[in-house]
Amino acid sequence: MAASHLPFSPVWSRLVVSSHLRIFIPSLSSFPKNNPRCYRFLSTEPSPGPQHRDSGPPPGFNVARHKNTNSRSNASPAASNPGQSIPSSESGTQWYDNPDFTISTFSELPSKNFGVNQHMIINEEFKEALRQILWQFKAPIRYAFAYGSGVFPQSNRSTIPAESSHPAAPQAIQTGQGNSGKMIDFIFGVSYSQHWHALNLNQHRDHYSGLGSLGSYVVSQIQERWGAGVYFNPYVTVNGTLIKYGVVNIDTLCKDLSDWDSLYLAGRLQKPVKILRDHPKVRLANQVNLLSAVRVALLLLPPTFTEQQLYSTIAGISYMGDPRMSFAAEDPRKVNNIVSSQMTNFRRLYAPLIETLPNVAFNDPQCSSLDWVDNPEVDAWLAQDMDPLKRGNMVRRLPQSFREKLYFQFQSRYQIPRVEFDKMTEESNDEDPERVHRRVGGKFEQRIAADKHLKDEATKSIRKTIAWPSTSQSVKSLFTAGLGKGWRYVREKQQKYASAKQDTKEDAPSGSKKE
């Protein structure tokens, strides 16, 4: 939807502010971001009923304050005092340029409500039942989240297994899953991997395969030196609930979130998850990760696009180069299933971050409705500024490991001599944590941003980031799970793939068949 199609008065020709969003005029090079009506952080832990697990606007949208706001037009209700500044969710994105990953308390985060958009709303009883599972581990878990279709439905289809996977799950879990009975996936962030496994082996030796008999040192070395730094124990029963849990060192997790070393866990956290135990350093690193995901998606998308396209692009990042997508071990419709069934969760996760960026904004009259943020049927349009200068800044602010791969892709494409390339990258290197700086793209980044091959080269860089860690992690999981559990996992994935292919055939129009 082009901005020019939207009615607005000349007074508001540069920036029209609705009760919930800004209307972006693509022809303009910049627009003010501070607006007193844009932000109010909401509680991240309300207690919605079972039928309202996705209710509530995303942090950063204040619905109540604007119920009586008069509109200048259907497309763009006006806000008063547009020049007045107020605290926002991020106070811009200055924190992104100099994140302090040495923090140990939530009070050290950039702002009081920083990162609350990461907390998804689910049924209160279901959430408590998931937390009770964590309490069954004596080894200290510093950070934890539950994810996947066992927590968030990934399809609107009403297919329910013939029998539950859980031996005797609490009623709250049965209700929270809609009686689907799926195994629930967890990630546990720990401070000291060997110490954690030593305690856990002593308490839950039955959770481990034969590798557990080699002791905590070997287990921790396998975890940290092979694959993506995660050690999975699948198909274990805790509190009558079948779960799979992966153990990762907090530092490994934060580095993947900030630098995209493997995108293995960063990719999982780019989609809605339920955080059960939070950690300030991880929250900061994950906010960097989420903003990086938005920037990469913007580089891959055209000037105007829909929320569905944005969230699908983001959700699809972690599946590029994933071997499961190539070897019939994953549902080919997985990305579409995730996004279409969780539009409000994706909006809660990313809308506040979109509000902080100077080159993208919501651009849709549907957003003038007071309840659009809660409406999963709304697929709002957005617009971005394609100015190479601003897009060059986005390239410069991409995660370090991923950015280096992208640079090498274009070094090869432009046939830049290695000596000249090394000198150019060294001059723009500002990764020194002791320096206070703002990363700004130079001529090389601007050239990349304007290149018609950017989408292809960025996709190649993503695949190179993911392919080896994901492949080696999958191979490692066959050993850490044990041959029996590992084969069971592969077989179930293949069954899901076959079922999805069959559903696709059934959904296809029959008119093309010859009679």
C-alpha positions as CSV (number, residue, x, y, z in Angstrom):
1,M,0.0,0.0,0.0
2,A,1.6,3.2,-1.1
3,A,1.7,6.1,1.3
4,S,0.5,8.4,-1.4
5,H,-2.9,6.6,-1.3
6,L,-3.5,7.7,2.3
7,P,-5.4,10.8,2.9
8,F,-3.8,13.4,5.2
9,S,-3.8,17.2,5.6
10,P,-0.8,19.3,4.5
11,V,0.0,20.1,8.2
12,W,0.7,16.4,8.7
13,S,2.3,15.7,5.4
14,R,5.7,14.7,6.9
15,L,4.5,12.6,9.9
16,V,1.0,11.5,10.7
17,V,0.7,10.0,14.1
18,S,-2.2,7.7,14.9
19,S,-3.3,6.5,18.3
20,H,-1.1,3.4,17.8
21,L,1.5,4.1,15.1
22,R,3.3,6.5,12.8
23,I,2.4,6.7,9.2
24,F,5.6,6.8,7.1
25,I,5.9,8.8,4.0
26,P,8.6,7.0,1.9
27,S,9.6,10.0,-0.2
28,L,11.0,11.7,2.8
29,S,14.5,11.1,4.0
30,S,13.8,11.2,7.7
31,F,11.2,11.9,10.2
32,P,11.1,12.5,14.0
33,K,10.7,9.5,16.2
34,N,9.9,10.9,19.6
35,N,6.1,11.1,20.2
36,P,4.4,11.3,23.6
37,R,1.7,8.9,22.5
38,C,3.8,6.1,21.2
39,Y,4.8,4.2,24.3
40,R,3.6,2.7,27.5
41,F,5.1,-0.5,28.7
42,L,2.5,-3.0,29.7
43,S,2.8,-5.7,32.4
44,T,4.3,-8.8,30.8
45,E,2.7,-11.2,33.2
46,P,-1.1,-10.7,33.3
47,S,-3.4,-13.6,33.9
48,P,-5.5,-14.1,30.9
49,G,-8.0,-16.9,30.7
50,P,-7.3,-20.0,28.6
51,Q,-9.1,-18.6,25.6
52,H,-7.0,-15.3,25.7
53,R,-3.4,-16.5,25.8
54,D,-2.4,-14.0,23.1
55,S,-4.5,-11.1,24.4
56,G,-3.0,-7.7,25.2
57,P,-1.2,-5.2,22.9
58,P,2.5,-5.4,22.5
59,P,4.7,-3.3,24.7
60,G,5.1,0.1,23.2
61,F,1.5,0.5,22.2
62,N,-0.8,2.4,24.6
63,V,-4.4,1.6,23.7
64,A,-6.2,3.0,26.8
65,R,-4.6,6.4,26.5
66,H,-5.9,6.9,23.0
67,K,-9.5,5.7,23.2
68,N,-10.8,9.3,23.2
69,T,-8.4,10.7,20.7
70,N,-10.0,12.4,17.8
71,S,-8.9,11.5,14.3
72,R,-8.0,13.8,11.5
73,S,-8.8,11.1,9.0
74,N,-9.6,7.4,9.0
75,A,-6.0,6.6,8.0
76,S,-4.2,8.9,10.5
77,P,-5.7,10.0,13.8
78,A,-3.7,12.9,15.0
79,A,-1.7,13.1,18.2
80,S,-1.2,16.2,20.2
81,N,2.2,17.8,21.0
82,P,4.0,15.7,18.4
83,G,7.3,17.5,19.2
84,Q,7.3,16.6,22.9
85,S,9.8,13.9,23.9
86,I,9.1,11.1,26.3
87,P,10.8,8.0,27.5
88,S,10.5,5.2,24.9
89,S,11.1,1.5,25.1
90,E,14.7,1.8,24.0
91,S,15.5,5.5,24.1
92,G,16.3,5.1,20.5
93,T,18.8,2.4,19.6
94,Q,22.0,4.0,21.1
95,W,22.3,1.0,23.5
96,Y,22.8,-1.2,20.4
97,D,26.1,0.4,19.5
98,N,27.7,-0.1,22.9
99,P,25.9,-2.9,24.8
100,D,27.5,-3.8,28.1
101,F,27.5,-7.6,28.4
102,T,29.2,-7.5,31.8
103,I,26.0,-6.5,33.6
104,S,24.7,-8.8,36.3
105,T,21.5,-7.1,37.5
106,F,18.4,-5.9,35.8
107,S,18.9,-2.4,37.1
108,E,22.0,-2.1,34.8
109,L,19.9,-2.5,31.7
110,P,19.5,0.6,29.5
111,S,16.0,1.4,30.8
112,K,13.6,0.2,33.5
113,N,11.3,-1.8,31.1
114,F,14.0,-2.7,28.6
115,G,13.3,-5.9,26.7
116,V,9.8,-6.7,28.2
117,N,8.6,-7.3,24.6
118,Q,10.5,-10.6,24.9
119,H,7.9,-11.9,27.4
120,M,4.9,-13.6,25.8
121,I,1.6,-13.9,27.5
122,I,0.3,-17.5,28.0
123,N,-2.2,-19.0,30.3
124,E,-1.2,-18.4,34.0
125,E,-1.7,-22.0,35.1
126,F,0.2,-23.4,32.1
127,K,3.1,-21.0,32.8
128,E,3.2,-22.1,36.4
129,A,3.2,-25.8,35.4
130,L,6.2,-25.1,33.1
131,R,8.0,-23.4,35.9
132,Q,7.4,-26.3,38.3
133,I,9.3,-28.5,35.9
134,L,12.4,-26.3,36.4
135,W,12.2,-26.8,40.1
136,Q,12.7,-30.5,39.7
137,F,16.4,-29.8,38.8
138,K,18.7,-29.2,41.7
139,A,21.4,-27.9,39.4
140,P,21.1,-24.1,39.1
141,I,19.3,-22.9,36.0
142,R,20.1,-19.2,35.4
143,Y,18.0,-18.7,32.3
144,A,15.3,-20.8,30.8
145,F,12.7,-20.7,28.1
146,A,10.2,-23.1,26.6
147,Y,9.6,-23.0,22.9
148,G,8.1,-24.8,19.9
149,S,4.7,-26.3,19.1
150,G,4.4,-27.8,22.6
151,V,4.0,-24.2,23.9
152,F,2.7,-22.2,21.0
153,P,0.5,-23.9,18.4
154,Q,2.2,-23.8,15.0
155,S,-0.8,-24.6,12.9
156,N,-4.5,-23.7,12.7
157,R,-5.4,-27.3,11.8
158,S,-7.3,-29.2,14.5
159,T,-5.2,-32.4,14.2
160,I,-4.7,-34.0,17.6
161,P,-2.6,-37.1,18.2
162,A,-4.4,-40.3,19.0
163,E,-2.8,-40.3,22.4
164,S,-0.8,-37.9,24.5
165,S,3.0,-38.1,24.7
166,H,2.9,-37.3,28.4
167,P,2.6,-40.2,30.9
168,A,0.7,-38.2,33.5
169,A,0.9,-34.4,32.8
170,P,-0.8,-32.0,35.1
171,Q,-4.2,-30.7,34.0
172,A,-2.7,-27.2,33.5
173,I,-0.4,-28.6,30.8
174,Q,-3.1,-30.7,29.1
175,T,-5.4,-27.6,29.0
176,G,-2.6,-25.3,28.0
177,Q,-1.7,-27.5,25.1
178,G,-5.3,-27.9,24.0
179,N,-4.9,-31.7,24.7
180,S,-2.4,-32.0,21.9
181,G,0.0,-33.9,24.3
182,K,3.1,-32.7,22.5
183,M,6.6,-33.0,24.0
184,I,7.7,-29.7,25.4
185,D,11.1,-28.2,24.5
186,F,13.3,-26.2,26.9
187,I,16.6,-24.4,26.8
188,F,18.5,-24.1,30.1
189,G,21.2,-21.4,30.4
190,V,23.8,-22.3,33.0
191,S,26.9,-20.6,34.4
192,Y,29.3,-23.5,34.6
193,S,28.5,-26.4,32.3
194,Q,30.7,-29.1,33.9
195,H,29.5,-28.3,37.4
196,W,25.9,-28.3,36.2
197,H,26.2,-31.7,34.5
198,A,27.9,-33.1,37.5
199,L,25.0,-32.2,39.7
200,N,22.4,-33.3,37.1
201,L,24.1,-36.6,36.5
202,N,23.9,-37.3,40.2
203,Q,20.2,-36.5,40.3
204,H,19.0,-37.5,36.8
205,R,21.4,-40.1,35.5
206,D,18.5,-41.6,33.5
207,H,18.2,-38.5,31.4
208,Y,21.5,-39.2,29.7
209,S,22.6,-41.7,27.1
210,G,25.7,-43.9,27.6
211,L,27.8,-40.7,27.3
212,G,26.8,-39.9,30.8
213,S,28.9,-42.8,32.2
214,L,32.0,-40.9,31.0
215,G,31.4,-38.2,33.5
216,S,30.6,-34.5,33.6
217,Y,33.9,-33.4,32.1
218,V,33.4,-35.4,28.9
219,V,29.7,-34.4,28.7
220,S,30.6,-30.7,29.0
221,Q,33.4,-30.9,26.5
222,I,31.0,-32.6,24.0
223,Q,28.5,-29.8,24.7
224,E,30.9,-26.9,24.2
225,R,33.3,-28.1,21.5
226,W,31.0,-29.8,19.1
227,G,28.0,-28.3,17.2
228,A,26.4,-25.2,18.4
229,G,27.3,-25.5,22.1
230,V,24.1,-27.2,23.3
231,Y,23.7,-30.6,24.9
232,F,20.2,-32.0,24.5
233,N,18.5,-34.7,26.6
234,P,15.2,-35.6,24.7
235,Y,12.3,-37.8,25.7
236,V,12.6,-37.5,29.5
237,T,9.7,-37.4,31.9
238,V,9.6,-34.7,34.5
239,N,6.4,-34.1,36.6
240,G,4.6,-36.6,34.4
241,T,5.4,-34.4,31.3
242,L,7.5,-35.5,28.4
243,I,10.2,-32.9,27.7
244,K,13.4,-32.3,25.8
245,Y,15.9,-29.9,27.3
246,G,19.1,-28.4,26.0
247,V,21.9,-27.1,28.2
248,V,24.0,-24.1,27.1
249,N,26.5,-21.9,28.8
250,I,25.2,-18.4,29.3
251,D,28.3,-16.9,27.6
252,T,27.9,-19.1,24.6
253,L,24.2,-18.2,24.4
254,C,24.9,-14.4,24.6
255,K,27.7,-14.5,22.0
256,D,25.4,-16.2,19.5
257,L,22.7,-13.7,20.2
258,S,25.0,-10.7,19.8
259,D,27.3,-11.9,17.0
260,W,25.3,-14.6,15.3
261,D,28.2,-17.2,15.5
262,S,25.9,-20.1,14.6
263,L,22.3,-18.6,14.7
264,Y,21.3,-21.9,16.4
265,L,19.9,-20.4,19.5
266,A,19.7,-16.8,18.2
267,G,17.3,-18.2,15.6
268,R,15.1,-19.8,18.1
269,L,14.8,-16.6,20.1
270,Q,13.9,-14.6,17.0
271,K,10.5,-16.4,17.3
272,P,8.1,-16.1,20.2
273,V,9.2,-18.2,23.2
274,K,8.1,-18.3,26.8
275,I,10.8,-17.1,29.1
276,L,10.5,-18.8,32.5
277,R,13.7,-17.5,34.1
278,D,15.2,-14.3,32.9
279,H,18.8,-13.1,33.1
280,P,19.8,-9.4,32.5
281,K,22.8,-10.3,30.2
282,V,20.7,-12.6,28.1
283,R,17.8,-10.1,27.9
284,L,20.3,-7.4,26.6
285,A,21.9,-9.8,24.1
286,N,18.5,-11.0,22.9
287,Q,17.3,-7.5,22.3
288,V,20.4,-7.0,20.1
289,N,19.5,-10.2,18.4
290,L,15.9,-9.2,17.7
291,L,17.0,-5.8,16.3
292,S,19.5,-7.5,14.1
293,A,16.8,-9.8,12.8
294,V,14.7,-6.8,11.8
295,R,17.6,-5.1,10.0
296,V,18.5,-8.3,8.1
297,A,14.8,-8.7,7.1
298,L,14.6,-5.1,5.9
299,L,17.7,-5.6,3.7
300,L,15.9,-8.6,2.1
301,L,12.5,-6.9,1.7
302,P,11.2,-4.4,-0.9
303,P,10.2,-0.7,-0.1
304,T,6.7,-1.8,1.1
305,F,5.7,-5.1,2.6
306,T,3.3,-6.6,5.1
307,E,3.7,-7.8,8.6
308,Q,3.3,-11.4,7.4
309,Q,6.2,-10.9,5.0
310,L,8.3,-9.3,7.7
311,Y,7.7,-11.9,10.3
312,S,8.0,-14.8,7.8
313,T,11.4,-13.4,6.6
314,I,12.6,-13.2,10.2
315,A,11.2,-16.6,11.2
316,G,12.8,-18.1,8.0
317,I,16.3,-16.9,8.8
318,S,17.1,-19.8,11.1
319,Y,15.9,-22.4,8.6
320,M,18.2,-21.3,5.8
321,G,21.0,-23.9,5.7
322,D,19.2,-26.1,8.2
323,P,19.9,-29.7,7.1
324,R,16.5,-30.8,8.3
325,M,14.9,-28.8,5.6
326,S,16.9,-30.6,2.9
327,F,16.5,-34.2,4.2
328,A,12.8,-34.5,4.6
329,A,13.1,-34.1,8.4
330,E,11.0,-30.9,8.9
331,D,7.6,-29.6,7.8
332,P,8.2,-27.5,4.7
333,R,5.4,-25.2,5.7
334,K,6.9,-24.7,9.2
335,V,7.6,-21.0,8.8
336,N,4.1,-20.2,7.5
337,N,2.5,-22.3,10.3
338,I,4.5,-20.4,12.9
339,V,3.8,-16.9,11.7
340,S,0.1,-17.4,10.7
341,S,-0.8,-18.8,14.1
342,Q,1.2,-16.3,16.1
343,M,0.7,-12.9,14.5
344,T,-0.1,-11.1,17.8
345,N,3.0,-12.7,19.5
346,F,5.3,-11.6,16.6
347,R,3.7,-8.1,16.8
348,R,4.3,-8.0,20.6
349,L,7.9,-9.0,20.0
350,Y,8.8,-6.7,17.1
351,A,6.5,-3.7,17.0
352,P,8.3,-1.8,19.8
353,L,11.6,-2.3,18.0
354,I,10.2,-1.1,14.7
355,E,9.1,2.0,16.5
356,T,12.7,2.8,17.4
357,L,14.1,2.5,13.9
358,P,14.3,5.8,11.9
359,N,13.9,4.2,8.5
360,V,10.8,1.9,8.8
361,A,7.2,2.4,10.0
362,F,3.7,1.0,9.9
363,N,1.8,2.4,7.0
364,D,-1.7,1.1,7.0
365,P,-5.1,2.7,7.8
366,Q,-6.1,-0.6,9.5
367,C,-3.9,0.5,12.3
368,S,-6.3,3.4,13.2
369,S,-8.6,0.8,14.8
370,L,-8.2,0.7,18.6
371,D,-8.0,-3.1,18.7
372,W,-5.8,-3.8,15.7
373,V,-2.9,-4.8,17.9
374,D,-4.9,-7.7,19.3
375,N,-6.4,-8.7,16.0
376,P,-4.6,-11.7,14.4
377,E,-6.5,-11.1,11.2
378,V,-4.8,-7.8,10.6
379,D,-1.8,-7.9,8.3
380,A,-0.7,-4.3,8.3
381,W,1.5,-2.8,5.6
382,L,4.9,-1.2,6.5
383,A,7.2,1.0,4.4
384,Q,11.0,1.5,4.7
385,D,13.3,4.2,3.4
386,M,15.6,2.8,0.7
387,D,18.2,5.6,1.0
388,P,21.6,3.9,0.6
389,L,23.1,6.0,3.4
390,K,20.6,4.6,5.9
391,R,20.7,1.1,4.6
392,G,24.5,1.3,4.7
393,N,24.2,2.1,8.4
394,M,22.1,-1.0,8.8
395,V,24.8,-3.1,7.1
396,R,27.4,-1.7,9.4
397,R,25.3,-2.6,12.5
398,L,24.7,-6.2,11.5
399,P,26.1,-8.8,14.0
400,Q,29.8,-9.1,13.8
401,S,30.3,-12.8,12.7
402,F,27.5,-12.5,10.1
403,R,28.7,-9.1,8.8
404,E,32.2,-10.5,8.2
405,K,30.7,-13.3,6.1
406,L,28.7,-10.8,4.1
407,Y,31.7,-8.6,3.6
408,F,33.7,-11.5,2.2
409,Q,30.9,-12.3,-0.2
410,F,31.1,-8.8,-1.6
411,Q,34.9,-8.8,-1.6
412,S,34.7,-11.8,-3.9
413,R,31.9,-10.2,-6.1
414,Y,33.8,-6.9,-6.4
415,Q,37.2,-8.7,-6.8
416,I,38.8,-6.4,-4.2
417,P,42.5,-7.4,-3.5
418,R,42.9,-9.0,-0.1
419,V,45.4,-6.4,1.1
420,E,43.2,-3.5,0.1
421,F,40.2,-5.3,1.6
422,D,42.0,-6.0,4.9
423,K,43.0,-2.3,5.2
424,M,39.5,-1.1,4.5
425,T,37.9,-3.4,7.1
426,E,40.6,-2.6,9.6
427,E,40.0,1.2,9.3
428,S,36.3,0.6,9.9
429,N,36.8,-1.8,12.8
430,D,35.2,-0.3,15.9
431,E,34.6,-3.5,17.9
432,D,36.7,-2.3,20.8
433,P,34.4,-2.5,23.8
434,E,36.4,0.2,25.6
435,R,35.5,2.8,23.0
436,V,32.3,4.8,22.9
437,H,31.2,5.0,19.3
438,R,28.3,4.9,16.9
439,R,28.7,2.5,14.1
440,V,28.1,4.3,10.8
441,G,28.4,2.8,7.4
442,G,31.1,4.0,5.0
443,K,31.3,3.8,1.2
444,F,31.7,0.1,1.1
445,E,28.6,-0.5,3.3
446,Q,26.6,1.9,1.1
447,R,27.7,0.1,-2.0
448,I,26.6,-3.2,-0.5
449,A,23.3,-1.7,0.5
450,A,22.6,-0.4,-3.0
451,D,23.7,-3.6,-4.7
452,K,21.0,-5.5,-6.6
453,H,22.6,-8.8,-5.5
454,L,22.3,-7.9,-1.7
455,K,19.5,-10.3,-1.1
456,D,21.3,-13.2,-2.7
457,E,24.6,-12.5,-0.9
458,A,22.9,-12.0,2.4
459,T,21.1,-15.4,2.0
460,K,24.4,-17.1,1.2
461,S,25.9,-15.6,4.3
462,I,23.0,-16.8,6.5
463,R,23.4,-20.3,5.0
464,K,27.1,-20.3,5.7
465,T,26.5,-19.2,9.3
466,I,23.9,-21.9,9.9
467,A,24.9,-25.0,7.8
468,W,27.9,-26.4,9.7
469,P,26.8,-25.7,13.3
470,S,23.3,-27.0,12.6
471,T,24.6,-30.1,10.8
472,S,27.2,-31.0,13.4
473,Q,24.7,-30.3,16.2
474,S,22.2,-32.7,14.6
475,V,24.8,-35.4,14.4
476,K,25.9,-34.8,17.9
477,S,22.3,-35.1,19.1
478,L,22.2,-38.7,17.9
479,F,24.9,-39.5,20.4
480,T,23.8,-37.4,23.3
481,A,20.3,-38.7,23.0
482,G,21.4,-42.3,22.4
483,L,20.7,-44.3,19.3
484,G,17.2,-45.3,20.4
485,K,16.0,-41.8,21.2
486,G,17.9,-40.3,18.4
487,W,16.3,-42.6,15.8
488,R,12.9,-41.9,17.4
489,Y,13.4,-38.2,17.0
490,V,14.4,-38.5,13.3
491,R,11.5,-40.8,12.6
492,E,8.9,-38.4,14.2
493,K,10.4,-35.5,12.1
494,Q,10.1,-37.5,8.9
495,Q,6.5,-38.5,9.8
496,K,5.7,-34.8,10.3
497,Y,7.3,-34.0,6.9
498,A,5.3,-36.8,5.2
499,S,2.0,-35.6,6.8
500,A,2.7,-32.0,5.7
501,K,3.3,-33.1,2.2
502,Q,0.1,-35.2,2.2
503,D,-1.9,-32.2,3.5
504,T,-0.4,-30.0,0.8
505,K,-1.6,-32.4,-1.9
506,E,-5.1,-32.6,-0.3
507,D,-5.2,-28.8,-0.2
508,A,-4.1,-28.4,-3.8
509,P,-6.9,-27.6,-6.4
510,S,-8.0,-30.7,-8.2
511,G,-8.9,-28.9,-11.4
512,S,-5.4,-29.4,-12.8
513,K,-5.8,-33.1,-12.9
514,K,-6.6,-34.7,-16.2
515,E,-9.8,-36.7,-16.5
